[in-house]
């Protein structure tokens, strides 16, 4: 997590942040103003971490942060942010990995970036696990529906319906969910 992209409209503050990061041996791959920020400019920077120096992230800023964090899968650090609970909650919902509401010193930056990267990685792991669990649940429902069709149409027991589906999946090299979808589709076509 050594490649950093800075997004800040205030040139002096961005220059200080860039110099501080470079002293801490980070590679600052770009400094953008908010008007320059879009998906392409962020992807082109090839940053590991994005640092946003903003006093109070507004709605558009939060939408951009959400894009960076989730779509582009980058940890986002907001520096110089407001301390009020509403701003903090909105930033966290947008996917901010670190939200720092105090004046940052040069020596604080490395620790903040490390924590943000670790928090982002953990959040991504949990999101990925949730995605897999949801996918497995959908597949399980498909298999159950297909078993029900085989049981109703052919008089199979639940175990026999499952065994026949599993056998077909193995012989065709398909996943059980694909076999289930085919059974459901065939039933819908015959209705």
The 8 nearest C-alpha neighbors of each residue, nearest first, counted from 0:
[[1, 47, 2, 48, 116, 113, 3, 112],
 [0, 2, 25, 26, 3, 47, 48, 24],
 [3, 1, 26, 46, 47, 27, 0, 28],
 [4, 2, 27, 48, 46, 28, 49, 47],
 [3, 5, 49, 29, 28, 46, 27, 30],
 [6, 4, 30, 50, 49, 51, 29, 31],
 [7, 5, 31, 51, 32, 30, 50, 33],
 [6, 8, 32, 52, 9, 13, 51, 31],
 [7, 9, 32, 33, 10, 6, 31, 13],
 [10, 8, 12, 7, 11, 13, 32, 14],
 [9, 11, 13, 12, 14, 8, 7, 32],
 [12, 10, 14, 13, 9, 15, 16, 8],
 [11, 13, 15, 14, 10, 9, 16, 7],
 [12, 14, 10, 16, 15, 11, 7, 17],
 [13, 15, 17, 11, 12, 16, 10, 18],
 [16, 14, 12, 18, 13, 17, 19, 11],
 [15, 17, 13, 19, 14, 18, 20, 12],
 [16, 18, 14, 20, 19, 15, 13, 21],
 [19, 17, 21, 15, 20, 16, 14, 22],
 [20, 18, 16, 22, 105, 17, 21, 15],
 [21, 19, 23, 17, 25, 22, 18, 16],
 [20, 22, 24, 25, 18, 23, 19, 17],
 [23, 21, 19, 24, 20, 18, 25, 105],
 [22, 24, 20, 21, 25, 19, 109, 106],
 [25, 23, 21, 22, 20, 26, 1, 19],
 [26, 24, 21, 1, 20, 23, 27, 2],
 [25, 27, 2, 1, 28, 3, 21, 24],
 [26, 28, 3, 29, 2, 4, 25, 17],
 [29, 27, 4, 3, 44, 26, 2, 46],
 [30, 28, 4, 27, 5, 44, 31, 3],
 [29, 31, 5, 6, 4, 32, 13, 28],
 [32, 30, 6, 35, 5, 7, 33, 29],
 [31, 33, 8, 7, 34, 35, 6, 36],
 [32, 34, 36, 35, 8, 6, 31, 7],
 [33, 35, 32, 36, 31, 37, 8, 6],
 [36, 34, 33, 32, 31, 37, 40, 6],
 [37, 35, 33, 34, 40, 31, 41, 32],
 [36, 38, 40, 39, 41, 35, 63, 34],
 [37, 39, 41, 40, 42, 36, 67, 66],
 [40, 38, 42, 41, 37, 43, 36, 44],
 [41, 39, 43, 37, 42, 38, 36, 44],
 [40, 42, 44, 38, 39, 43, 37, 36],
 [41, 43, 39, 44, 45, 40, 38, 71],
 [44, 42, 40, 41, 45, 39, 46, 38],
 [43, 45, 41, 42, 46, 28, 29, 40],
 [46, 44, 43, 42, 47, 41, 28, 2],
 [47, 45, 2, 3, 44, 48, 4, 28],
 [46, 48, 2, 0, 3, 73, 1, 45],
 [49, 47, 3, 74, 46, 73, 75, 4],
 [50, 48, 4, 75, 3, 5, 76, 74],
 [51, 49, 76, 5, 75, 77, 4, 6],
 [52, 50, 77, 6, 76, 53, 5, 7],
 [51, 53, 78, 7, 77, 79, 50, 6],
 [52, 54, 55, 79, 80, 51, 56, 78],
 [53, 55, 80, 79, 81, 56, 52, 78],
 [56, 54, 80, 53, 81, 57, 86, 79],
 [55, 57, 60, 61, 53, 54, 58, 80],
 [56, 58, 60, 59, 61, 55, 62, 86],
 [57, 59, 61, 60, 62, 56, 63, 89],
 [60, 58, 62, 61, 57, 63, 56, 64],
 [59, 61, 63, 57, 56, 62, 58, 64],
 [60, 62, 64, 58, 63, 59, 93, 56],
 [63, 61, 65, 59, 60, 64, 58, 66],
 [62, 64, 66, 60, 61, 65, 67, 59],
 [65, 63, 61, 67, 66, 62, 68, 93],
 [64, 66, 93, 62, 68, 63, 67, 94],
 [67, 65, 63, 70, 64, 69, 68, 62],
 [68, 66, 71, 64, 65, 73, 69, 70],
 [67, 69, 73, 72, 65, 94, 66, 74],
 [70, 68, 72, 66, 71, 67, 65, 94],
 [71, 69, 66, 72, 67, 68, 65, 73],
 [70, 72, 67, 69, 73, 68, 66, 42],
 [73, 71, 69, 68, 70, 67, 74, 123],
 [72, 74, 68, 71, 67, 48, 75, 47],
 [73, 75, 48, 119, 96, 68, 116, 49],
 [74, 76, 49, 95, 96, 50, 48, 73],
 [75, 77, 97, 50, 96, 51, 98, 95],
 [76, 78, 51, 98, 52, 50, 99, 97],
 [79, 77, 52, 99, 80, 51, 53, 98],
 [80, 78, 100, 54, 53, 101, 52, 99],
 [79, 81, 100, 54, 55, 78, 53, 99],
 [82, 80, 100, 55, 83, 54, 86, 79],
 [81, 83, 100, 84, 80, 87, 86, 101],
 [82, 84, 85, 86, 81, 87, 88, 80],
 [83, 85, 87, 86, 88, 82, 81, 89],
 [86, 84, 88, 87, 83, 89, 90, 82],
 [87, 85, 89, 88, 84, 83, 90, 81],
 [86, 88, 84, 90, 85, 89, 91, 83],
 [89, 87, 91, 85, 90, 86, 84, 92],
 [90, 88, 92, 86, 91, 87, 85, 93],
 [89, 91, 93, 87, 88, 92, 95, 86],
 [90, 92, 88, 95, 94, 93, 89, 87],
 [93, 91, 89, 94, 90, 88, 95, 65],
 [94, 92, 65, 90, 91, 61, 95, 64],
 [95, 93, 91, 92, 65, 68, 96, 90],
 [94, 96, 91, 75, 90, 97, 93, 76],
 [95, 97, 115, 75, 119, 74, 76, 118],
 [98, 96, 76, 115, 95, 77, 99, 75],
 [99, 97, 77, 76, 78, 100, 95, 80],
 [100, 98, 78, 101, 79, 80, 77, 97],
 [99, 101, 80, 79, 81, 82, 78, 98],
 [100, 102, 99, 79, 103, 80, 78, 82],
 [103, 101, 79, 104, 100, 78, 99, 80],
 [104, 102, 101, 107, 105, 108, 78, 79],
 [103, 105, 107, 106, 102, 108, 19, 101],
 [106, 104, 19, 107, 108, 103, 20, 16],
 [105, 107, 104, 108, 109, 23, 110, 103],
 [108, 106, 104, 105, 110, 109, 111, 103],
 [109, 107, 111, 110, 106, 105, 112, 104],
 [108, 110, 112, 111, 107, 113, 106, 23],
 [111, 109, 113, 112, 108, 107, 114, 106],
 [110, 112, 108, 114, 109, 113, 115, 107],
 [111, 113, 115, 109, 110, 114, 116, 108],
 [114, 112, 110, 116, 115, 111, 109, 117],
 [113, 115, 117, 111, 116, 112, 118, 110],
 [116, 114, 96, 112, 118, 97, 113, 117],
 [115, 117, 119, 113, 114, 118, 74, 112],
 [118, 116, 114, 120, 119, 115, 113, 121],
 [119, 117, 115, 121, 120, 116, 114, 96],
 [118, 120, 122, 116, 117, 121, 74, 96],
 [121, 119, 123, 117, 118, 122, 116, 124],
 [122, 120, 124, 118, 123, 119, 117, 125],
 [121, 123, 119, 125, 124, 120, 118, 126],
 [124, 122, 126, 120, 125, 121, 119, 127],
 [123, 125, 121, 127, 122, 126, 120, 128],
 [124, 126, 128, 122, 123, 127, 129, 121],
 [127, 125, 123, 129, 128, 124, 130, 122],
 [126, 128, 130, 124, 129, 125, 123, 131],
 [129, 127, 125, 131, 130, 126, 132, 124],
 [130, 128, 132, 126, 127, 131, 133, 125],
 [129, 131, 127, 133, 128, 132, 134, 126],
 [130, 132, 134, 128, 129, 133, 135, 127],
 [133, 131, 129, 135, 134, 130, 128, 136],
 [134, 132, 136, 130, 135, 131, 129, 137],
 [133, 135, 131, 137, 136, 132, 130, 138],
 [134, 136, 138, 132, 133, 137, 139, 131],
 [135, 137, 139, 133, 134, 138, 132, 140],
 [138, 136, 134, 140, 139, 135, 133, 141],
 [137, 139, 135, 141, 176, 136, 140, 134],
 [138, 140, 136, 142, 141, 137, 135, 143],
 [139, 141, 143, 137, 138, 142, 144, 136],
 [142, 140, 138, 144, 139, 143, 179, 145],
 [141, 143, 139, 145, 179, 140, 144, 176],
 [144, 142, 146, 140, 141, 145, 139, 147],
 [143, 145, 147, 141, 146, 142, 140, 148],
 [146, 144, 148, 179, 142, 147, 143, 183],
 [147, 145, 143, 149, 160, 148, 144, 150],
 [146, 148, 144, 150, 145, 149, 151, 143],
 [147, 149, 145, 151, 146, 150, 152, 144],
 [150, 148, 146, 152, 153, 147, 151, 160],
 [149, 151, 155, 154, 147, 148, 153, 152],
 [152, 150, 148, 149, 154, 153, 147, 155],
 [151, 153, 149, 150, 148, 154, 155, 147],
 [154, 152, 149, 155, 150, 151, 148, 160],
 [153, 155, 150, 151, 152, 156, 149, 160],
 [156, 154, 150, 153, 160, 159, 149, 157],
 [155, 157, 159, 158, 150, 160, 154, 161],
 [156, 158, 160, 159, 161, 155, 146, 150],
 [159, 157, 161, 156, 160, 162, 155, 163],
 [160, 158, 162, 156, 161, 157, 155, 163],
 [161, 159, 157, 163, 146, 162, 158, 155],
 [160, 162, 164, 158, 159, 163, 165, 157],
 [163, 161, 159, 165, 160, 164, 166, 158],
 [164, 162, 166, 160, 165, 161, 159, 167],
 [165, 163, 161, 167, 166, 162, 168, 160],
 [166, 164, 168, 162, 167, 163, 161, 169],
 [167, 165, 163, 169, 168, 164, 162, 170],
 [166, 168, 170, 164, 169, 165, 171, 163],
 [169, 167, 173, 165, 171, 166, 170, 172],
 [168, 170, 172, 166, 167, 171, 165, 173],
 [169, 171, 167, 168, 172, 166, 173, 165],
 [172, 170, 168, 173, 169, 167, 166, 174],
 [171, 173, 169, 170, 168, 174, 167, 175],
 [174, 172, 168, 171, 177, 175, 169, 178],
 [173, 175, 177, 176, 168, 178, 172, 169],
 [174, 176, 178, 177, 168, 179, 165, 173],
 [175, 177, 179, 138, 174, 178, 142, 180],
 [178, 176, 180, 174, 179, 175, 173, 181],
 [179, 177, 181, 175, 180, 176, 168, 182],
 [178, 180, 176, 145, 182, 142, 177, 181],
 [179, 181, 177, 183, 178, 182, 184, 176],
 [180, 182, 184, 178, 179, 183, 185, 177],
 [183, 181, 185, 179, 184, 180, 145, 186],
 [182, 184, 180, 186, 181, 185, 145, 179],
 [183, 185, 187, 181, 186, 182, 180, 188],
 [186, 184, 188, 182, 187, 183, 181, 189],
 [185, 187, 183, 189, 184, 188, 182, 190],
 [186, 188, 184, 190, 185, 189, 183, 182],
 [189, 187, 185, 186, 190, 184, 183, 182],
 [188, 190, 186, 187, 185, 184, 183, 182],
 [189, 187, 188, 186, 185, 184, 183, 152]]
